[in-house]
Amino acid sequence: MRRRRTQDFGARGLPVRSTDTNGNVTEQHYDALAANSKVWLADRRTTDLPSP
């Protein structure tokens, strides 16, 4: 079985959610200048603090 890695892009064309081949999801948030401000790795919920 072949698996894919997928990405969802926000309004600015920046990736906001990435899913790896094992189904683990990484979420990213950006500030007003499009700089990456917060990242939640696959082992964290967005209700928790962002990954260091």
C-alpha positions in Angstrom: 0.0 0.0 0.0 1.3 3.4 -1.0 0.9 6.3 1.5 1.2 10.0 0.9 2.3 13.0 2.7 -0.2 15.9 2.5 -0.2 19.6 3.3 -3.1 22.1 3.8 -2.3 25.7 2.8 -3.7 28.9 4.3 -4.8 32.0 2.5 -1.2 33.2 2.1 -0.1 29.9 0.5 1.8 28.9 3.6 1.4 25.4 5.0 -0.8 25.3 8.1 -1.1 21.5 8.5 1.1 18.7 7.4 0.3 15.0 7.6 3.1 12.5 7.3 2.9 9.0 5.9 1.9 7.5 9.3 -1.0 9.9 9.7 0.7 12.2 12.2 -0.3 15.8 12.0 1.9 18.9 12.5 0.2 22.3 12.7 1.8 25.7 12.2 0.6 29.2 12.9 2.0 32.5 11.5 2.1 36.0 12.7 1.0 39.1 10.7 4.3 39.2 8.9 4.0 35.6 7.8 6.7 34.5 10.1 6.3 31.0 11.7 5.1 31.9 15.2 3.9 28.5 16.7 4.3 24.9 15.8 2.5 21.9 17.2 4.4 18.6 16.4 2.5 15.4 15.9 2.6 14.4 19.5 0.9 17.6 20.8 -2.7 18.9 20.7 -3.3 22.5 19.7 -4.9 23.0 23.1 -1.4 22.4 24.7 1.5 24.8 24.5 3.3 24.8 21.2 6.4 22.6 20.8 9.6 24.3 21.8 
